């Protein structure tokens, strides 16, 4: 009973663990020189493994795919992930935002412990193996430094990622291979991404890299408080990523999307207008905004992107704009800059064990399936869970 896992990210490694635990011989094939590279990068600023949300709130994070992903979470949810990490000697804690992290915040110790256990259990790893598809007899084709060769397996789990961060292995090269076999695919699109804005040259040069905080974004009748970062092209960061799927789809349908910023979420609009109407004497307008409204730096720059000098002298209009500053997003940033990817293998093309209906014995896991989630641990949790489901099903198949 031989199961081949193609892709050495969290989904692929979990599929390998699950298949091996079920008694299959397991080989993992990875395009890069080592496995888990995107996992390590994700943990660079503190590995956000999962989230402490209650079940219903957690599942809701998967949007239109909540029902499908919920089935994966039935097998391996946030609590299961924390228990699994504990079994590798890695304790976790819940941060103030509800996100769950390893005690040391690092990804490398967890990955090293996991790989040691997988190797001790008999999982074999083959790096620098780029998957090319299948030959006429159904064997897997790989390109290696020593040339092309073929591998026969009783079942295959494809865990090839999406198309974000291609330098780390997720380049979407599998799309034409599966499409040629008639697999139903949704177009890949950026998720958890930034957006272009038509900044003035002065603003972009002066404020690129500046965080905007605290700020409230109003979009589709919902208000969210947090922070984002100005880039030379537009905006990115946690508050933008949380809305990126809806914003991306709106831009696709209407050509652009307009969000509303509240630059002073703790200030009442009426009081703000009254404070700004106070005489400023010899103070500059910028100093008056700083003293009377706490608006300076990048927030003052944003205000000047919308209001010209004369309009800024109108206290009521300036206060109203501070509380409801319109910002038009023109397009998502390119997919290779995104944190994750939407689109991929449609659920209708898969059975409950994540096997391709048009390719019996071939299973899919992770980001290459058509689902998405915001950052906060939801992405990793579903990748792990889908890998476990696919690995178990692959082992049952053989």
Phi, psi and omega per residue, in radians:
X1 nan 1.818 -3.092
X2 -2.053 2.196 3.085
X3 -1.998 2.232 3.074
X4 -1.787 2.236 3.074
X5 -1.846 2.163 -3.141
X6 -1.878 1.853 -3.094
X7 2.082 2.177 -3.054
X8 -1.903 0.600 3.020
X9 -1.537 -3.011 -3.114
X10 -0.962 -0.724 -3.138
X11 -1.137 -0.779 -3.135
X12 -1.147 -0.739 -3.138
X13 -1.174 -0.649 3.094
X14 -1.206 -0.634 3.063
X15 -1.091 -0.709 3.113
X16 -1.098 -0.751 -3.141
X17 -1.109 -0.767 -3.110
X18 -1.169 -0.740 -3.135
X19 -1.169 -0.697 3.131
X20 -1.162 -0.706 3.122
X21 -1.091 -0.458 3.126
X22 -1.522 0.011 3.023
X23 1.816 0.025 -3.128
X24 -1.426 2.639 2.907
X25 -1.344 2.298 -2.981
X26 -2.212 2.279 3.010
X27 -2.125 2.324 3.103
X28 -1.904 2.243 -3.141
X29 -1.999 2.206 -3.073
X30 -2.231 2.371 -3.096
X31 -1.192 -0.631 -3.089
X32 -1.517 -3.094 -3.079
X33 -1.396 -0.132 3.086
X34 -2.721 2.803 -3.112
X35 -1.601 2.815 3.008
X36 1.275 0.412 -3.048
X37 -1.187 -0.736 3.120
X38 -1.179 -0.596 3.075
X39 -1.040 -0.757 3.127
X40 -1.148 -0.726 3.115
X41 -1.133 -0.683 3.120
X42 -1.051 -0.508 -3.120
X43 -1.647 0.163 -3.059
X44 -1.085 -0.706 3.129
X45 -1.729 0.242 -3.077
X46 2.096 1.955 -3.016
X47 -1.243 1.923 3.085
X48 -1.548 1.653 -3.030
X49 -1.259 -0.821 -3.072
X50 -2.763 -2.864 -3.098
X51 -2.389 2.676 -3.084
X52 -1.620 0.164 3.092
X53 -0.867 2.592 2.957
X54 -1.086 2.776 -3.008
X55 -0.904 -0.904 -3.069
X56 -1.090 -0.746 3.128
X57 -1.159 -0.666 3.133
X58 -1.089 -0.892 -3.105
X59 -1.088 -0.620 -3.115
X60 -1.084 -0.386 -3.125
X61 -1.143 -0.250 -3.113
X62 -1.632 0.176 2.975
X63 0.961 -2.251 -3.061
X64 -1.181 -0.248 3.134
X65 -1.821 0.314 -3.065
X66 -1.054 -0.682 -3.090
X67 -1.167 -0.702 -3.133
X68 -1.220 -0.801 -3.110
X69 -1.185 -0.536 3.117
X70 -1.005 -0.572 3.116
X71 -1.158 -0.636 3.066
X72 -1.146 -0.742 -3.096
X73 -1.179 -0.401 3.032
X74 -1.067 -0.528 -3.134
X75 -1.551 -0.501 -3.039
X76 -2.794 1.684 -3.081
X77 -1.814 -2.916 -3.092
X78 -1.070 -0.741 3.110
X79 -1.131 -0.684 3.100
X80 -1.099 -0.658 3.126
X81 -1.160 -0.718 3.109
X82 -1.147 -0.679 3.101
X83 -1.167 -0.682 3.101
X84 -1.072 -0.776 3.109
X85 -1.095 -0.682 3.110
X86 -1.083 -0.620 3.107
X87 -1.158 -0.338 3.060
X88 -1.648 0.119 3.139
X89 1.486 0.281 -3.102
X90 -1.993 1.896 3.075
X91 -1.428 2.645 -3.115
X92 -2.144 2.877 3.076
X93 -2.495 2.766 3.113
X94 -1.687 2.135 3.112
X95 -1.355 3.072 -3.085
X96 -1.112 -0.432 3.131
X97 -1.499 -0.036 -3.081
X98 1.612 -0.112 3.117
X99 -1.320 2.652 -3.083
X100 -1.916 2.272 -3.089
X101 -2.263 2.709 2.911
X102 -1.118 2.670 -3.115
X103 -0.966 -0.690 -3.118
X104 -1.577 0.028 3.115
X105 1.168 0.061 -3.005
X106 -1.785 2.598 3.093
X107 -1.557 -0.597 -2.996
X108 -1.035 -0.808 -3.139
X109 -1.055 -0.693 3.125
X110 -1.139 -0.798 -3.132
X111 -1.096 -0.747 3.135
X112 -1.075 -0.786 3.138
X113 -1.108 -0.683 -3.134
X114 -1.134 -0.812 -3.123
X115 -1.140 -0.658 3.078
X116 -1.050 -0.757 -3.124
X117 -1.183 -0.730 3.126
X118 -1.083 -0.782 3.122
X119 -1.130 -0.710 3.112
X120 -1.106 -0.528 3.121
X121 -1.421 -0.104 3.064
X122 1.826 0.095 3.086
X123 -1.253 2.330 -3.120
X124 -1.817 2.421 -3.094
X125 -2.007 2.418 3.139
X126 -2.309 1.872 -3.103
X127 -1.697 2.922 -3.071
X128 1.000 0.714 3.085
X129 -2.060 1.864 -3.128
X130 -1.649 2.125 -3.081
X131 -1.289 2.337 -3.122
X132 -1.958 -0.200 -3.093
X133 2.157 -2.518 -3.096
X134 -2.160 2.718 2.985
X135 -1.570 -3.084 -3.073
X136 -1.128 -0.388 -3.120
X137 -1.675 0.049 3.098
X138 1.599 0.079 3.094
X139 -1.387 2.606 3.100
X140 -1.279 2.426 3.086
X141 -1.869 2.325 3.116
X142 -2.274 2.532 2.969
X143 -1.787 2.317 -3.120
X144 -2.341 2.938 3.110
X145 -0.978 -0.526 -3.113
X146 -1.549 0.059 3.127
X147 2.044 -3.111 -3.128
X148 -1.452 2.472 3.057
X149 -2.581 3.004 -3.021
X150 -2.172 2.619 -3.096
X151 -2.318 2.247 3.051
X152 -1.687 2.376 3.128
X153 -2.485 2.660 3.118
X154 -1.355 -0.474 3.067
X155 -2.659 2.694 -3.080
X156 -2.307 2.381 2.966
X157 -1.992 2.076 3.065
X158 -1.623 2.087 3.109
X159 -2.311 1.184 -2.912
X160 -1.712 0.075 3.099
X161 1.271 -3.031 3.114
X162 -1.682 -2.198 -3.135
X163 -2.352 0.244 3.082
X164 -1.603 2.599 -3.117
X165 0.949 1.007 -3.116
X166 -1.041 -0.480 3.128
X167 -1.110 -0.362 3.126
X168 -1.734 0.158 3.014
X169 1.981 -0.386 -3.111
X170 -1.601 1.593 -3.036
X171 -2.026 0.024 3.109
X172 1.228 0.230 -3.112
X173 -1.143 -0.267 -3.141
X174 -1.324 -0.299 -3.041
X175 -1.000 -0.955 -3.131
X176 -1.136 -0.486 3.121
X177 -1.137 -0.827 3.133
X178 -1.261 -0.643 3.129
X179 -1.070 -0.620 -3.129
X180 -1.183 -0.320 3.097
X181 -1.700 0.154 3.080
X182 1.411 0.310 3.121
X183 -1.326 2.331 -3.105
X184 -1.355 2.047 -3.069
X185 -2.136 2.434 2.951
X186 -1.543 2.434 -3.124
X187 -0.977 2.424 3.098
X188 -1.246 2.480 -3.118
X189 -2.540 2.687 3.128
X190 -1.187 2.493 3.063
X191 -2.362 2.650 -3.013
X192 0.872 1.021 -2.994
X193 -2.182 2.888 2.997
X194 -1.530 3.079 -3.114
X195 -2.392 2.613 3.067
X196 -1.389 2.469 3.032
X197 -2.312 2.558 -3.126
X198 -1.453 1.149 3.134
X199 -1.090 2.664 2.913
X200 -1.215 2.703 -3.130
X201 -1.044 -0.690 -3.134
X202 -1.089 -0.812 -3.116
X203 -1.121 -0.798 -3.100
X204 -1.078 -0.744 -3.114
X205 -1.177 -0.655 -3.043
X206 -1.432 -0.581 -2.942
X207 -2.055 -0.006 3.096
X208 -0.980 2.237 -3.112
X209 1.670 -0.138 -3.117
X210 -1.416 2.334 3.041
X211 -1.397 2.531 3.071
X212 -1.910 1.923 -3.079
X213 -2.806 2.621 -0.300
X214 -1.280 2.687 -3.139
X215 -2.618 2.616 3.038
X216 -1.963 2.319 3.015
X217 -1.845 2.264 3.029
X218 -1.858 2.195 -3.119
X219 -2.646 2.239 3.119
X220 0.976 0.672 3.092
X221 1.379 0.046 -3.120
X222 -1.963 2.478 3.090
X223 -2.005 2.272 3.125
X224 -2.257 2.321 3.104
X225 -1.820 2.514 3.127
X226 3.002 -2.384 3.121
X227 -2.626 2.738 3.000
X228 -2.491 3.079 -3.080
X229 -2.138 2.396 3.016
X230 -1.411 2.330 3.049
X231 -2.025 3.003 3.124
X232 -1.163 -0.366 3.123
X233 -1.672 -0.559 -3.036
X234 3.101 -2.043 -3.062
X235 -2.411 2.631 3.032
X236 -2.717 -3.124 3.114
X237 1.983 3.040 -2.926
X238 -1.007 -0.739 -3.103
X239 -1.200 -0.607 3.081
X240 -1.241 -0.753 -3.123
X241 -1.055 -0.645 -3.111
X242 -1.081 -0.432 -3.108
X243 -1.885 0.017 -2.901
X244 -1.091 -0.641 -3.114
X245 -1.100 -0.833 3.140
X246 -1.154 -0.710 3.130
X247 -1.137 -0.763 3.125
X248 -1.039 -0.798 -3.112
X249 -1.172 -0.631 3.113
X250 -1.149 -0.706 3.111
X251 -1.133 -0.709 3.118
X252 -1.072 -0.602 -3.096
X253 -1.520 -0.501 -3.004
X254 -2.184 -0.085 3.098
X255 1.631 -0.350 3.088
X256 -2.889 2.997 3.074
X257 -2.460 2.366 -3.138
X258 -1.927 2.116 3.046
X259 -1.816 2.802 3.126
X260 -2.030 2.251 -3.137
X261 -1.835 2.324 2.940
X262 -1.802 1.825 -3.052
X263 -1.384 -0.189 -3.131
X264 -2.363 1.183 -3.006
X265 -1.103 -0.351 -3.123
X266 -1.659 0.015 -3.099
X267 -1.890 2.394 3.073
X268 -1.339 2.421 -3.058
X269 -1.069 -0.716 -3.117
X270 -1.138 -0.785 3.134
X271 -1.153 -0.664 3.139
X272 -1.066 -0.765 3.119
X273 -1.115 -0.686 3.133
X274 -1.155 -0.736 3.134
X275 -1.120 -0.706 -3.119
X276 -1.253 -0.418 -3.137
X277 -1.350 -0.196 3.127
X278 -1.095 2.527 3.135
X279 -1.000 2.415 -3.138
X280 -1.790 -0.102 3.083
X281 0.994 -2.238 -3.089
X282 -1.543 -0.036 -3.119
X283 -1.209 2.580 3.057
X284 -1.219 2.840 3.118
X285 -1.085 -0.704 3.114
X286 -1.076 -0.737 3.115
X287 -1.181 -0.639 3.102
X288 -1.102 -0.753 3.106
X289 -1.097 -0.697 -3.131
X290 -1.153 -0.804 -3.058
X291 -1.284 -0.740 -3.004
X292 -1.589 -0.399 -3.082
X293 -2.256 0.000 -3.088
X294 0.994 0.603 3.111
X295 -1.908 1.962 3.079
X296 -2.656 -3.108 3.099
X297 0.996 -2.302 -3.069
X298 -1.156 -0.544 3.113
X299 -1.180 -0.696 3.067
X300 -1.128 -0.662 3.095
X301 -1.091 -0.747 3.091
X302 -1.071 -0.727 3.139
X303 -1.078 -0.710 -3.130
X304 -1.273 -0.358 3.039
X305 -1.189 -0.386 -3.073
X306 -1.835 -0.689 -3.080
X307 -1.951 2.332 3.057
X308 -1.377 3.012 -3.042
X309 -0.953 -0.803 -3.110
X310 -1.143 -0.691 -3.139
X311 -1.154 -0.570 3.126
X312 -1.131 -0.392 3.123
X313 -1.338 -0.212 3.115
X314 -1.529 1.836 -3.025
X315 -1.027 -0.763 -3.097
X316 -1.145 -0.781 -3.123
X317 -1.169 -0.700 3.126
X318 -1.130 -0.767 3.117
X319 -1.067 -0.753 3.138
X320 -1.105 -0.641 -3.124
X321 -1.289 -0.651 3.068
X322 -1.026 -0.684 -3.111
X323 -1.441 -0.282 -3.097
X324 -2.657 1.222 -3.107
X325 -1.526 2.080 -3.129
X326 -1.376 2.414 3.113
X327 -2.372 2.102 -3.103
X328 -1.663 2.159 3.088
X329 -1.661 2.235 -2.985
X330 -1.601 -0.705 -3.097
X331 -2.893 2.700 3.027
X332 -1.197 2.678 3.010
X333 -1.200 2.802 -3.085
X334 -0.987 2.646 -3.033
X335 -1.065 -0.545 -3.117
X336 -1.309 -0.075 3.025
X337 -1.716 -0.187 -3.040
X338 -1.298 2.735 3.059
X339 -1.272 -0.624 -3.107
X340 -2.582 -3.109 -3.022
X341 -2.259 2.438 2.939
X342 -1.723 2.897 -3.119
X343 1.508 -3.082 -3.119
X344 2.088 -2.674 -3.094
X345 -1.161 2.119 -3.112
X346 -1.240 2.596 -3.135
X347 -1.077 -0.551 3.119
X348 -1.109 -0.338 3.134
X349 -1.507 -0.050 -3.043
X350 -2.098 2.628 2.980
X351 -1.586 -3.042 -3.064
X352 -1.149 -0.403 3.089
X353 -1.592 0.158 3.132
X354 1.209 0.460 3.029
X355 -1.538 2.428 3.088
X356 -1.195 2.166 -3.101
X357 -1.128 -0.536 -3.131
X358 -1.590 0.027 3.133
X359 -2.507 1.314 -3.109
X360 -0.935 2.351 -3.136
X361 1.589 -0.052 3.114
X362 -1.976 2.159 -3.067
X363 -2.019 2.739 3.118
X364 -2.164 2.639 3.121
X365 -2.643 2.693 3.005
X366 1.425 -2.590 -2.950
X367 -1.273 -0.208 3.134
X368 -1.343 -0.118 3.050
X369 -1.573 2.688 -3.024
X370 -1.375 1.357 3.018
X371 -2.592 2.889 3.056
X372 -2.697 2.863 3.133
X373 -2.731 2.736 3.070
X374 -1.270 2.896 3.019
X375 -1.157 2.875 -3.115
X376 2.198 0.174 -3.133
X377 1.792 -0.203 -3.103
X378 -1.232 -0.659 3.130
X379 -1.082 -0.915 -3.101
X380 -1.090 -0.735 -3.100
X381 -1.038 -0.807 -3.127
X382 -1.197 -0.592 3.080
X383 -1.103 -0.837 3.085
X384 -1.013 -0.850 -3.062
X385 -1.103 -0.750 3.138
X386 -1.147 -0.639 3.091
X387 -1.082 -0.738 3.122
X388 -1.108 -0.770 3.135
X389 -1.072 -0.819 -3.108
X390 -1.176 -0.710 3.137
X391 -1.110 -0.767 3.102
X392 -1.109 -0.750 -3.118
X393 -1.154 -0.665 3.109
X394 -1.098 -0.731 3.112
X395 -1.130 -0.705 3.083
X396 -1.091 -0.635 -3.112
X397 -1.060 -0.649 -3.081
X398 -1.685 nan nan
